[in-house]
Amino acid sequence: MDKLTLYIGNKNYSSWSFRPWIAMTAAGIPFEEVLVPFDFPAGNPRFREFSPTGQVPVLQHGEVRVWQSLAIIEYVAELFPEAGIWPKERAKRAVARAVSMEMLAGFRALRNACPMNIRRPKGKVPLADGVMADVARIETIWRDLRAHSGGPFLFGAFSGADAMFAPVVSRFDVYDLVSAGDTLSYIAAVKAHPAWKKWEQAARSEPWIVEEDEV
């Protein structure tokens, strides 16, 4: 099989890069990582060398190029069906994909007010209208799925759905947005995962500062 190469941005800031990276790492899927930092406002012209949209992440597999986080997760799930990226049961897979699509398409108020910034000291910021409604909906998703699966993750074992919500875990924690015990339990479980710790350690050691993401 041709090797997989995942092009990503800064680990401290790039929430969309984080999603396929943690899905593949947690599933034990081998890939080469190529980090191209955001060192220009709103991105980096070098992204055009490998990305049709000028954005990250991008997965290269031989002549196949896949962009967009969820599409990458779906692609590697097909390449490695035994890796368990999605739940085995069809109904659970459907729900996992549904909440992943909801994460992909929604929650703009939260994203805009609280950009991912793993190095940021924990503390609250003024919140625009709609942010706490986004928070409440995400908490409901997490609560309902973990109540059904028994946890510790959304569908029991870590899955692509957890990967899609991984940057939200960071946002909830860093911006001190939540206090419910079951939400904090899920945050703790995700942050304890070895793949999370590996990404976080690298993020904290990065030298780059992106002022537009420093809230």
N, C-alpha and C positions, 0 to 999 in steps of 0.2 A: 504494500500500500504506500502511495506517496505520502510524504510527511505533511503534517498540518502546521501551518504558520499562522499565529494570531497576532495581528497588528493592533496595538492598544495605545492609549494616551496615558497621561500621568496617573499613577495609582492613587495619589491623594485626591484627585478631583474627578476622574473620568468614570462616572457611574455606569455609563453604557458599556465601557470596556470591562468593568468589574463583573458584569452579569455573565457573559459567556466564559470569562476566565475562571470564575469560581465554580461554575457548573462543570467545566471540563476538568479542573483540578480536583474537585471533590469526587468526581467519578473515576479518577485515575486514568484519564485519557491523555496519552503523550502528545505534546505539541511544543513547537518552538515559539517563544515569545519575542516579539520585536516591539519595543517601546519607542514611540516617537512623541516627544513632549509637546504640550501646548506652550510654545514660547513666543507666540504672536497673539494679538487680540483675536478672540473667537476662533482659535485653531492654529494650524501650521500649514503653509503652502505645500510642504512635503507630503501631506496626506494624499494629495492628488496623484502621487507616484504609484499608489497602490489602491486607492479608494475611488470608486466612481462618483461618490457623493462629496468627496473632500472631507469626510468625517471618519471617526473610528467608533467601534472596532470593525475590522475586516478579517475574514478567515480565508487563507489561500490553501487549496488542496490540489496539487497538480495544476491543471488548467482551470479548475473550478474556483471561482471567487464568490464568496458569500459575504454580504454586509447586513447590517442591522442585527442587534443582539439576539432577539428571539429567533430569527431565521438561522443564525449560527448555532444556537442551542438545538433547534430542530434538526439541522443537518448532521451534527455530530451524534445526536440520538439515533438517527437512522444508520450512521456508519458503525456505531457501537451499541447495538440493541441490548447487549448483555450488561451494559454499564449502569442501567437503572436510572437514567436521567428523568424519565417519566414513570409514574406508577404503573404497575403491571395490569391492573384492572381497567377495562375500557372506560367505565363510568368515571373512575377517579382521574384517568388521563384527560378526559374531556373537561372536568372541573379544573384540573391543574392548568390546562391550556387556557381556559376561560379567564381565570384570575391572572394569569400571565399576560394575556391580551389586555385585560383591564389596567394592569400596571403599565403596559407599553403605551396605551392610548390616553390614559387619564392622569389625574392628580397633578395637574399643571401648577395649581396654586402652591402646593407643597414644594414642588421642584424649584419654582421661581423664587420663593422666599427663603429656602434652605438648601442651597447647593451643597453637593457632597464635598466635605472637607475634613478628612480623617484626622488631620493634625490640629484642627481647631480646638481650643480649650472649651470644655463643656459649659454652656450657658445659653440662656434664652435670648431671643431677638424679637423686635416688634413684628407682629404677624399680620399679613394682609387678609382681607375677607376671603373666606373659602379654605384657608389652610386647615383649620381645625375640623371642618367637614371632611376634608380629605383624610385627616388623621383618624377620625372616627370610623370612616368606611374601611380603611386598612385594618384597624384594630378588629372590626367585626369579621373581616375575612380571616384574619389570623385566628381569632377566638373560635369561630365556627369550625374551621378545618382541623385545628388541633384537638378540639373537643371530640370530633368524629374519629380522628386517626389515633388519638392517644399521645401524639407528640413523639419526640420532642420537636420535630419539624412539622411542616404543614401537612404532609402525607405520611408521617412516621419517619421514614428515612429522608435524608437530604435529597432534594429533587430540583428539577429545572424551575419549579415555582419558587422555591426558596432562593434560588439564584436570582430570579427576577426581582425579588423583594430585598435582596441583600443591601443595596445602597440605602433603602428606606430604613433598615435597621440602624445604619450609621447616622442617618439624619435624625431619627427619633432620639437616639442616644446623645449625639453631639449638641443638638439644639434643645435638649431637655423638654421634649414635647409630650411625654406620656408618663403615667404613674401607676396604671393598673397592673396588678400583680401578674396576671397571665401574659400581658404584653411584655413586661420586663423579663419574665421567664423565657419567652421566645427569643428576645434580644440576647439574653445571656447564652442560650443554646447556640445561636448562630455565631456569636463572637467567640465561642469556645471551639468552634470547628477548626481543625488544622489548616484548612484552605484559607479561611478568613484570617487567621493569625499570620500566615505567610504573606498575604497581600498587605495587611496592616503594617507589618514590620517594614516592608519595602516602601510603603507610602510615607511612613514617618522619616525615612532616611533620604527622601528625595530632596534635591536642592532647589527645585523650581518654585516660584511664587506666581500665581495667577491672580492679579489684583481683583478682577471682576468676580471671582468666586470667593473672595475673602469678605464675608458678611460681617 
